[in-house]
Amino acid sequence: MPSTALHRREQNLGLRDIAARLVNTKGKKKGRHPSPPTVLRMLRQHDEKAAAASVTATADTQLTEYL
């Protein structure tokens, strides 16, 4: 589901549009659409992980260049 949400965000769709096109495939709410706040939370978590990974990669590159 996160990959689909990211793809929809790249197409400049709003949170409501993204949520309307996603469907939960597992769990208690299987077959239902996630709420826009859930989609926002999911995308924010992805962005935070990506930012942390880029900071780590940058620090590793700078350390390698220093040595």
TIRO-2110 file (N, C-alpha, C; in Angstrom, 1 decimal):
// TIRO-2110
0.8, -1.2, 0.0, N, 1, A
0.0, 0.0, 0.0, CA, 1, A
0.9, 1.3, 0.0, C, 1, A
2.0, 1.3, 0.7, N, 2, A
2.8, 2.5, 0.7, CA, 2, A
3.3, 2.9, -0.7, C, 2, A
3.7, 1.9, -1.4, N, 3, A
4.2, 2.1, -2.8, CA, 3, A
3.2, 2.7, -3.7, C, 3, A
1.9, 2.3, -3.5, N, 4, A
0.8, 2.8, -4.3, CA, 4, A
0.6, 4.3, -3.9, C, 4, A
0.6, 4.5, -2.6, N, 5, A
0.3, 5.9, -2.1, CA, 5, A
1.4, 6.8, -2.6, C, 5, A
2.7, 6.4, -2.6, N, 6, A
3.8, 7.2, -3.1, CA, 6, A
3.6, 7.5, -4.6, C, 6, A
3.2, 6.5, -5.3, N, 7, A
3.0, 6.7, -6.8, CA, 7, A
1.9, 7.7, -7.0, C, 7, A
0.8, 7.6, -6.2, N, 8, A
-0.3, 8.6, -6.4, CA, 8, A
0.1, 10.0, -6.0, C, 8, A
1.0, 10.1, -5.0, N, 9, A
1.4, 11.4, -4.5, CA, 9, A
2.3, 12.0, -5.6, C, 9, A
3.1, 11.2, -6.3, N, 10, A
3.9, 11.7, -7.5, CA, 10, A
3.0, 12.3, -8.6, C, 10, A
1.8, 11.7, -8.7, N, 11, A
0.8, 12.2, -9.7, CA, 11, A
0.1, 13.4, -9.2, C, 11, A
0.5, 14.0, -8.1, N, 12, A
-0.1, 15.2, -7.5, CA, 12, A
-1.6, 15.1, -7.1, C, 12, A
-2.0, 13.9, -6.6, N, 13, A
-3.3, 13.7, -6.1, CA, 13, A
-3.4, 14.1, -4.6, C, 13, A
-4.5, 14.5, -4.2, N, 14, A
-4.7, 14.9, -2.8, CA, 14, A
-4.8, 13.7, -1.9, C, 14, A
-4.8, 14.0, -0.6, N, 15, A
-4.9, 12.8, 0.4, CA, 15, A
-6.2, 12.1, 0.2, C, 15, A
-7.3, 12.9, 0.1, N, 16, A
-8.6, 12.2, -0.1, CA, 16, A
-8.7, 11.3, -1.3, C, 16, A
-8.1, 11.8, -2.4, N, 17, A
-8.1, 11.0, -3.6, CA, 17, A
-7.2, 9.7, -3.5, C, 17, A
-6.1, 9.9, -2.8, N, 18, A
-5.2, 8.7, -2.6, CA, 18, A
-5.9, 7.7, -1.7, C, 18, A
-6.5, 8.2, -0.6, N, 19, A
-7.2, 7.3, 0.3, CA, 19, A
-8.4, 6.6, -0.4, C, 19, A
-9.1, 7.3, -1.3, N, 20, A
-10.2, 6.7, -2.0, CA, 20, A
-9.8, 5.6, -2.9, C, 20, A
-8.5, 5.6, -3.4, N, 21, A
-8.1, 4.6, -4.4, CA, 21, A
-7.3, 3.5, -3.7, C, 21, A
-7.0, 3.6, -2.4, N, 22, A
-6.3, 2.5, -1.7, CA, 22, A
-7.3, 1.6, -1.0, C, 22, A
-7.0, 0.4, -0.8, N, 23, A
-7.8, -0.6, -0.2, CA, 23, A
-7.0, -1.4, 0.8, C, 23, A
-7.4, -1.5, 2.0, N, 24, A
-6.7, -2.4, 3.0, CA, 24, A
-6.8, -3.8, 2.6, C, 24, A
-5.7, -4.5, 2.5, N, 25, A
-5.7, -5.9, 2.1, CA, 25, A
-5.6, -6.9, 3.2, C, 25, A
-5.3, -6.4, 4.4, N, 26, A
-5.0, -7.3, 5.6, CA, 26, A
-5.7, -6.7, 6.8, C, 26, A
-5.8, -7.5, 7.8, N, 27, A
-6.3, -7.0, 9.1, CA, 27, A
-7.8, -6.9, 9.3, C, 27, A
-8.1, -6.2, 10.4, N, 28, A
-9.5, -6.1, 10.8, CA, 28, A
-10.3, -5.3, 9.8, C, 28, A
-9.7, -4.3, 9.1, N, 29, A
-10.5, -3.5, 8.2, CA, 29, A
-10.2, -3.9, 6.7, C, 29, A
-10.0, -5.1, 6.5, N, 30, A
-9.8, -5.6, 5.1, CA, 30, A
-10.9, -5.2, 4.2, C, 30, A
-10.5, -4.7, 3.0, N, 31, A
-11.5, -4.4, 2.0, CA, 31, A
-12.0, -2.9, 2.1, C, 31, A
-11.6, -2.2, 3.2, N, 32, A
-12.1, -0.8, 3.4, CA, 32, A
-11.0, 0.1, 3.0, C, 32, A
-11.3, 1.4, 2.8, N, 33, A
-10.4, 2.4, 2.4, CA, 33, A
-9.8, 3.0, 3.7, C, 33, A
-8.5, 3.3, 3.7, N, 34, A
-7.9, 4.0, 4.8, CA, 34, A
-8.4, 5.5, 4.9, C, 34, A
-8.4, 6.1, 6.0, N, 35, A
-8.7, 7.5, 6.1, CA, 35, A
-7.6, 8.4, 5.6, C, 35, A
-7.9, 9.6, 5.2, N, 36, A
-6.8, 10.5, 4.8, CA, 36, A
-5.8, 10.8, 5.9, C, 36, A
-6.1, 10.9, 7.2, N, 37, A
-5.0, 11.0, 8.2, CA, 37, A
-4.1, 9.8, 8.2, C, 37, A
-4.7, 8.6, 8.0, N, 38, A
-3.8, 7.4, 8.0, CA, 38, A
-2.9, 7.4, 6.8, C, 38, A
-3.3, 7.9, 5.7, N, 39, A
-2.5, 8.0, 4.5, CA, 39, A
-1.4, 9.1, 4.8, C, 39, A
-1.8, 10.2, 5.4, N, 40, A
-0.8, 11.2, 5.7, CA, 40, A
0.3, 10.7, 6.6, C, 40, A
-0.1, 9.9, 7.7, N, 41, A
0.8, 9.4, 8.6, CA, 41, A
1.8, 8.4, 7.9, C, 41, A
1.2, 7.6, 7.0, N, 42, A
2.0, 6.6, 6.3, CA, 42, A
3.1, 7.3, 5.4, C, 42, A
2.7, 8.3, 4.7, N, 43, A
3.6, 9.1, 3.8, CA, 43, A
4.6, 9.8, 4.7, C, 43, A
4.2, 10.4, 5.8, N, 44, A
5.2, 11.1, 6.7, CA, 44, A
6.2, 10.1, 7.2, C, 44, A
5.8, 8.9, 7.6, N, 45, A
6.8, 8.0, 8.1, CA, 45, A
7.8, 7.6, 7.0, C, 45, A
7.3, 7.4, 5.8, N, 46, A
8.2, 7.1, 4.7, CA, 46, A
9.2, 8.2, 4.5, C, 46, A
8.7, 9.4, 4.5, N, 47, A
9.6, 10.6, 4.3, CA, 47, A
10.6, 10.7, 5.4, C, 47, A
10.3, 10.4, 6.6, N, 48, A
11.2, 10.5, 7.7, CA, 48, A
12.3, 9.4, 7.6, C, 48, A
11.9, 8.2, 7.2, N, 49, A
12.8, 7.1, 7.0, CA, 49, A
13.8, 7.4, 5.9, C, 49, A
13.2, 8.0, 4.8, N, 50, A
14.1, 8.3, 3.6, CA, 50, A
15.1, 9.4, 4.0, C, 50, A
14.6, 10.4, 4.8, N, 51, A
15.5, 11.5, 5.2, CA, 51, A
16.6, 10.9, 6.1, C, 51, A
16.3, 10.0, 7.0, N, 52, A
17.3, 9.5, 7.9, CA, 52, A
18.3, 8.6, 7.1, C, 52, A
17.8, 7.9, 6.1, N, 53, A
18.7, 7.1, 5.3, CA, 53, A
19.7, 8.0, 4.5, C, 53, A
19.2, 9.1, 4.0, N, 54, A
20.0, 10.0, 3.2, CA, 54, A
21.1, 10.7, 4.1, C, 54, A
20.7, 11.0, 5.3, N, 55, A
21.7, 11.6, 6.2, CA, 55, A
22.8, 10.6, 6.5, C, 55, A
22.4, 9.3, 6.8, N, 56, A
23.4, 8.3, 7.1, CA, 56, A
24.3, 8.1, 5.9, C, 56, A
23.7, 8.0, 4.7, N, 57, A
24.5, 7.8, 3.5, CA, 57, A
25.5, 9.0, 3.2, C, 57, A
25.0, 10.2, 3.5, N, 58, A
25.9, 11.4, 3.4, CA, 58, A
27.0, 11.4, 4.4, C, 58, A
26.7, 11.0, 5.6, N, 59, A
27.7, 10.9, 6.6, CA, 59, A
28.8, 9.8, 6.3, C, 59, A
28.3, 8.7, 5.8, N, 60, A
29.3, 7.6, 5.4, CA, 60, A
30.2, 8.1, 4.2, C, 60, A
29.6, 8.8, 3.3, N, 61, A
30.4, 9.3, 2.1, CA, 61, A
31.4, 10.3, 2.6, C, 61, A
31.0, 11.2, 3.5, N, 62, A
32.0, 12.2, 4.0, CA, 62, A
33.1, 11.5, 4.8, C, 62, A
32.7, 10.5, 5.6, N, 63, A
33.7, 9.8, 6.4, CA, 63, A
34.7, 9.1, 5.4, C, 63, A
34.2, 8.5, 4.4, N, 64, A
35.1, 7.8, 3.4, CA, 64, A
36.0, 8.8, 2.7, C, 64, A
35.5, 9.9, 2.4, N, 65, A
36.4, 10.9, 1.7, CA, 65, A
37.4, 11.5, 2.7, C, 65, A
37.1, 11.6, 3.9, N, 66, A
38.1, 12.1, 4.9, CA, 66, A
39.2, 11.1, 5.1, C, 66, A
38.9, 9.8, 5.1, N, 67, A
39.9, 8.8, 5.4, CA, 67, A
40.7, 8.6, 4.1, C, 67, A
END
